[in-house]
């Protein structure tokens, strides 16, 4: 059988049904080559035919809709069955979905996101394939292309560029032929076919400022690594200052630092220590833990007492509990982001017509002894212009 990419969808689908009924099963990759169309095109057809009950979709191929289950594993108590790979068939349908996931790196923050995604995939009976983009656009695109060739039904992506500001990223996402859910990225207004699950970092910064203010801290600064999270933290931080009637601190305590810029780090520590001694700052929120812990060490070496002279609130809580002293922190719901992304994607695959969903999850304030109790730092009378509602 021969064909072209211009072969109409109804012709392709009729050919698929005919081949499946005649042969019992087909491989998507092999049949795509046979009729001369792209595997991703054929995969969309197979998904649609399975939705209509004309065939049964399996990983990498399709079988007759009425294919017998000889040798099938026993059913679970909820009615789902266990397939040979040990993956539980998704409760949303007969076929097990295969999901691809691409994260920027696997050493900080994202391991918990992946763990949450894996737990949800196991619960829903989906197979999860993980790739790491190493924070480069070329690798990101290559990994997505490879996952599509491997036959994934949908993708969970943490894109290198922010779709809200990058037209090129929006155009690329629009061309992906399977459903996409962004994890810890937010779609732009023009990203029509993509859903997202993200942390409300603005609220996290607000929580941090409010807690420090409740501890009697009046001059609260923010220091952050130059990441996509930094502007959102700044927005929540400034909103909290305004709502609580707090004065802005010295401009030096509004640093945005480049990762691995040792000179900038040294200068920021020196400025912060000077501001503490001058009384222009008594608390600081530091994003993230990998910046907060060495900054605490440097400040203590410079004679700044933590938390007596300076209360420090970390943001991320990957390592903050291991600092000396342990740091209070705002913890984004990393595992929940991964789990909800998988859930959204499986629901989208099971019901393509459902309304699009955009989820914002709020983090948790984890209070330790580092913000200063009255016993540690002495009773503090609030400034006249400090208003806590």
C-alpha positions in Angstrom: 0.0 0.0 0.0 1.4 3.4 -0.9 0.3 6.9 0.3 1.5 10.4 0.8 1.4 13.0 3.6 -1.6 14.5 1.7 -3.7 11.4 2.2 -6.9 12.4 3.8 -7.6 11.6 7.4 -10.7 9.5 6.5 -8.6 7.5 4.0 -5.8 6.9 6.6 -8.3 5.9 9.2 -10.1 3.5 6.9 -6.7 1.9 6.0 -5.8 1.5 9.7 -9.2 -0.2 10.6 -8.8 -2.5 7.5 -5.3 -3.5 8.4 -6.1 -4.1 12.1 -9.1 -6.2 11.3 -7.1 -8.2 8.7 -3.9 -8.7 10.6 -5.1 -8.5 14.2 -2.7 -5.8 15.2 -0.3 -3.2 13.6 2.8 -1.3 14.7 2.3 2.5 14.3 5.8 3.0 13.1 5.8 0.2 10.6 2.4 1.0 9.2 3.2 4.7 8.9 6.2 3.7 6.7 4.0 1.3 4.8 1.5 4.0 3.8 4.0 6.8 3.6 2.8 9.1 6.4 4.5 10.4 9.5 4.2 8.3 12.6 2.9 11.2 14.6 0.1 11.7 12.1 -0.8 8.1 12.3 -0.7 8.2 16.1 -3.4 10.9 16.1 -5.6 8.8 13.8 -5.2 5.7 16.0 -6.1 7.8 19.1 -9.3 9.0 17.4 -10.3 5.6 16.2 -9.7 4.1 19.6 -11.9 6.9 21.1 -14.7 5.9 18.7 -14.3 2.3 19.7 -13.2 1.0 16.2 -9.9 -0.3 17.3 -8.0 -0.8 20.6 -4.9 1.3 21.1 -1.9 -0.3 22.8 1.6 1.1 23.3 3.2 1.6 19.9 0.3 0.2 17.9 -3.3 -0.9 17.7 -5.3 -4.2 17.9 -8.9 -5.2 17.1 -11.4 -3.5 19.3 -12.7 -7.0 20.2 -9.3 -8.5 20.7 -9.5 -11.3 23.3 -7.5 -10.9 26.5 -5.8 -14.3 26.5 -3.2 -14.5 29.2 -4.4 -11.2 30.7 -3.4 -10.5 34.3 -6.1 -10.6 37.0 -8.1 -7.5 37.7 -7.5 -5.2 40.6 -10.2 -4.6 43.2 -11.1 -1.3 41.4 -11.7 -3.1 38.1 -8.5 -2.1 36.4 -6.1 -4.7 35.1 -2.4 -5.3 35.4 -0.6 -5.5 32.1 2.6 -7.5 31.6 4.9 -4.5 32.2 3.5 -4.1 35.7 1.7 -0.8 34.7 -1.9 -0.5 35.8 -4.3 0.2 33.0 -5.5 3.7 33.3 -8.9 3.9 34.9 -10.0 6.5 32.4 -10.1 3.9 29.5 -8.9 0.7 28.1 -5.5 1.9 26.9 -2.5 2.7 29.0 -1.3 6.2 28.2 2.4 6.8 27.7 3.5 10.3 28.9 6.7 12.1 28.2 8.2 14.5 30.6 11.1 17.0 30.0 12.6 19.0 32.9 15.6 21.4 32.8 17.8 19.4 35.3 17.7 16.6 37.8 19.8 17.9 40.6 17.7 20.6 42.3 14.0 21.3 42.6 12.8 19.1 39.8 13.5 15.6 41.4 10.5 16.2 43.7 8.4 17.3 40.7 9.3 14.1 38.9 8.6 12.0 42.0 5.1 13.5 42.2 4.5 12.9 38.5 5.7 9.3 38.8 3.4 8.6 41.8 0.4 10.0 39.9 1.3 8.1 36.8 1.5 4.9 38.7 -1.9 5.6 40.4 -3.6 6.4 37.1 -2.0 3.5 35.2 0.1 5.7 32.9 3.7 5.1 31.8 6.1 8.0 32.4 9.2 8.6 30.2 11.6 11.2 31.6 14.1 13.4 29.7 16.4 16.2 30.9 17.1 19.2 28.7 20.1 20.4 30.6 18.7 23.9 30.5 19.4 24.3 26.8 16.8 25.0 24.1 18.5 22.7 21.5 18.5 19.8 23.9 14.9 20.5 24.9 13.7 20.3 21.3 15.8 17.2 20.7 14.4 15.4 23.7 10.8 16.3 22.8 11.3 15.1 19.2 12.7 11.8 20.6 9.8 11.3 22.9 7.3 11.9 20.0 9.2 9.4 17.9 8.9 6.9 20.8 5.1 7.2 20.7 4.1 9.2 23.7 0.5 10.2 23.9 1.1 13.5 25.7 3.9 15.7 27.1 4.7 17.4 30.4 7.2 20.2 29.8 9.1 22.7 31.8 10.3 24.9 28.9 13.6 26.8 28.9 11.9 30.0 27.8 8.8 31.4 29.3 5.8 31.0 26.9 4.3 34.1 28.4 7.1 36.3 26.9 8.6 34.1 24.2 6.7 34.0 20.9 9.1 31.5 19.5 8.3 29.1 22.4 4.5 29.6 21.9 4.9 28.8 18.2 6.9 25.7 19.0 4.3 24.5 21.5 1.5 25.1 19.1 3.1 22.7 16.6 3.5 19.8 19.0 1.0 17.1 17.8 0.0 15.7 21.2 -1.5 17.4 24.2 0.9 19.4 26.4 0.8 20.4 30.0 3.4 22.9 31.3 4.9 22.2 34.8 6.2 25.3 36.7 5.6 27.4 33.6 2.6 29.5 32.7 1.0 29.7 29.3 0.6 33.0 27.5 -2.7 34.4 26.3 -1.9 33.1 22.8 -1.0 29.5 23.9 -4.4 28.1 23.0 -4.0 24.3 23.2 -1.6 24.1 26.2 -2.5 23.7 29.9 -0.4 24.4 32.9 0.2 23.6 36.6 2.4 26.2 38.4 3.4 27.4 41.8 1.9 30.7 42.9 5.3 32.2 43.8 3.8 35.7 44.3 1.8 34.3 47.2 4.9 32.5 48.5 6.8 35.8 48.8 3.8 37.5 50.4 3.7 34.7 53.0 7.4 35.2 53.8 7.1 39.0 54.2 4.0 38.7 56.3 5.6 36.1 58.7 8.7 38.3 59.1 6.5 41.3 59.9 4.6 39.3 62.4 7.9 38.5 64.1 8.5 42.2 64.5 10.8 42.7 61.6 10.3 46.0 59.9 12.9 46.4 57.2 12.7 43.3 55.0 14.8 42.8 51.9 14.8 40.4 49.0 17.8 38.8 47.3 17.3 36.3 44.5 19.1 34.4 41.8 18.3 35.6 38.3 15.7 32.9 37.4 12.2 32.9 36.0 10.9 32.9 39.5 12.6 36.1 40.5 10.1 38.6 39.0 7.2 36.7 40.5 8.8 36.8 43.9 9.5 40.5 43.5 5.8 41.1 42.6 4.6 39.3 45.7 7.2 40.9 47.9 6.3 44.5 46.8 2.6 43.7 47.2 3.2 42.5 50.8 5.2 45.6 51.7 2.4 47.8 50.4 -0.4 45.8 52.1 1.5 45.8 55.5 2.6 49.4 55.4 6.3 48.5 55.5 9.0 50.8 54.2 11.3 49.6 51.4 14.8 48.6 52.5 18.1 49.9 51.1 18.3 49.4 47.3 21.4 47.2 48.0 19.0 44.6 49.5 17.2 44.2 46.2 19.9 42.2 44.5 19.3 39.8 41.6 22.4 37.7 41.3 23.7 35.6 38.5 24.4 32.0 39.5 28.2 31.3 40.0 29.1 35.0 39.9 31.4 34.9 42.9 32.3 38.6 42.7 28.6 39.6 42.8 28.0 37.2 45.7 30.8 38.7 47.7 29.6 42.3 47.0 26.0 41.4 47.9 27.2 39.9 51.3 29.3 42.9 52.1 26.4 45.3 51.2 23.9 43.3 53.3 26.3 43.2 56.3 26.8 46.9 56.1 23.1 47.6 55.9 22.5 45.4 58.9 25.1 47.3 60.9 23.5 50.6 59.8 20.1 49.4 60.9 18.5 49.7 57.4 17.6 46.0 57.2 16.7 43.5 59.9 15.4 40.6 57.7 15.9 39.2 54.2 14.2 36.7 52.0 16.7 34.7 49.9 15.9 32.7 46.8 17.0 30.0 46.7 18.5 27.6 49.3 21.7 27.2 47.3 22.2 31.0 47.7 20.8 31.3 51.3 23.1 28.8 53.0 26.4 30.2 51.8 25.2 33.7 52.4 24.3 32.8 56.0 27.8 31.4 56.5 29.4 34.6 55.0 27.3 36.9 57.1 28.1 35.0 60.3 31.8 35.1 59.5 31.4 38.9 59.2 30.0 39.1 62.7 26.3 39.3 61.8 24.2 37.2 64.2 21.5 35.1 62.7 18.6 35.5 63.6 19.4 38.1 66.3 20.7 40.8 64.0 19.2 39.5 60.8 16.3 37.1 60.3 16.6 35.1 57.1 13.8 33.3 55.3 14.8 30.9 52.5 12.7 30.2 49.4 12.4 26.6 48.1 13.2 24.6 51.2 15.3 22.0 49.5 18.2 22.4 51.9 17.1 25.1 54.4 16.6 22.8 57.3 20.2 21.8 57.1 21.6 25.3 57.5 23.2 26.5 60.7 21.0 27.7 62.1 18.1 26.0 60.4 16.2 28.5 58.2 12.5 29.0 58.0 11.4 28.7 54.4 8.6 28.8 51.9 8.3 25.4 50.2 6.7 25.3 46.8 4.5 22.2 46.3 6.9 20.6 44.0 5.5 17.0 44.2 2.0 18.3 43.8 2.9 20.2 40.7 4.2 17.0 39.1 1.2 15.0 40.2 -1.4 17.5 39.0 0.4 17.9 35.7 0.0 14.1 35.1 -3.6 14.2 36.2 -4.4 17.0 33.9 -2.7 15.3 31.0 -4.5 12.0 31.5 -7.8 13.7 31.8 -7.1 15.6 28.6 -6.2 12.4 26.8 -9.3 10.7 28.1 -11.6 13.6 27.2 -10.2 15.9 24.5 -13.4 18.1 24.6 -13.1 19.0 28.3 -12.5 22.7 29.2 -8.8 23.7 29.4 -7.5 23.9 32.9 -4.8 26.2 34.4 -3.9 25.4 38.0 -2.0 27.6 40.4 -0.8 25.8 43.6 0.2 27.7 46.8 3.3 26.8 48.8 3.7 26.2 52.5 5.4 28.3 55.1 7.7 26.2 57.2 8.7 28.0 60.4 11.9 27.1 62.2 13.8 29.1 64.8 15.7 31.3 62.4 13.3 34.2 62.1 13.7 35.1 65.8 11.4 34.6 68.7 11.1 37.2 71.4 13.3 35.1 73.6 16.0 35.1 70.9 16.0 38.6 69.8 14.2 40.6 72.5 10.8 42.1 72.3 10.2 44.3 69.3 7.8 47.2 69.3 6.3 47.7 65.8 7.0 50.9 63.9 4.2 53.4 63.7 3.9 52.7 60.0 3.7 49.0 60.3 0.1 47.7 59.8 -0.7 44.0 59.8 -4.1 43.1 58.6 
